[in-house]
Amino acid sequence: METWVIATILAAAFQTARFMLQKQLSMGALSTAGATFARFVYSAPLVLLLVAVYLGTQGLALPAFSGLFWAYALTGGLAQILATVCVVALFRQRNFAVGITFKKTEVVQTALVGLVVLGEGVSAAGLAAILVGLVGVLFLSGTPGLTGNLWQRIATRAAGLGLLSGILFAISGVTYRGASLELGSDDPFLRAMVTLGAVTASQTMAMILWLHWREPGQIGAVIAARRRAVWIGLTSMAGSLCWFTAFTLQNAAYVNAVGQVELIFSLAASVLFFNEKLTRREAAGIALLSASVLSLVLIL
């Protein structure tokens, strides 16, 4: 199995654990923005330390940063913050497994964003597998108990948050790959770490300024919740490092598509940890998305 596939699967596992922790915190002392901030403030120092250790042990110097690198990195960082806010808010609308599935609209949208921004397309077979996943998302677009035509079922707050998070995550994934490719180094792991370090540091500073302005009490709440919130930082760092490594090695659309194995992990979390149940419609949608993932693994 190729390195980027292994990295993607590990990233999905770590990300599921992080979203579980964020869901728990967002239902308690932390607001949506506070739970989002916890992800960055506890991971940024760890990432920067990891970069310093890696450079020291390998005898390497920081690669050169271009203006385009910062344009990609800062755009991706902002998009990821907004996308994470949407996902945490989405958890208040639907159950855990379905919330993650809505986020996975990023797979289809990443293919389009990647083509426009980086000029990277996908094969016909790859696109077909991705579209199977889109059908699965449509199965999950209605709120349980809601009647009416397809548009009425899709035009819900939950669907809107999911689609918006998908667009924003698509932008972040593609721009992170663009930033990594701008670094002057032949070491993909170093490029991934340096890009992640630059992004998480800027995200932490941005969130501190935002919370100080809009929700000053949340900074203290995040610090008070550090015994649990620090695990958000650890899982975030591990997951992000795996994502960034995969983005460095492969087309972002394919990375996000294989990353749909997260659905299997989120379904297990939904049943085992949150005692939530899925409807037949939701189960069918998740099955289609799982089939899409398996098809892409075989194609690639």
C-alpha angles and dihedrals in degrees: 000000000000121000095243092054092052090047091050094051091049090047091053091051094050091044092053090053090049094050090050090055092044091051091053093048094045089055091055135031098343129076122223091267092044093054088049092050091052088063094058105034094055096042103044096070090047093051093048090049090050091051091051093048093047093049091048097047093044095043092235134144127223111274118244117274119221128199089249090055091058092044090055095041097048093044090051092046093053092045091051093051092052092044092052090050089053092050094048089048089048091059087067090058106044138012123281101262094046091046090058090047092055088053089056091075080092088082094069094038094049090061090057095042091047091053093049099041104032102015091240114144133186129235122259091250091048092050091050091054091048091051090054085059090051090057088054090053091052089054087058097045099094127082112239112263093017116131131196138076126324093269092052090050093048097042096077133123090248092053091046093052091047095049093045092050088049093054092047094047089049090055092047094049094050095044091047089055089047091051093049092050089053093063117099100233136103092210108095093193091053091048090050093049096046092048091048091048093051092047099046093046092052091044092052092051092046093050092048091054092046096048093044088055102038109018109016093166091061094069090061091043091055090051091047090051092050095121089067099021093058088066088057087057093049095048090043092053093047093045095044092049090054092047093049092048090052092047089051092054103038147028108284092230092059092044092054091044094055087042088071087090080088085082090068091051093045092049090053090048092048093054101035103038107024099031090228126155130216126220121232090254091054092046090052091051092050090048091054092049090049090052088052091055094049091049092053093049090053094045095048 
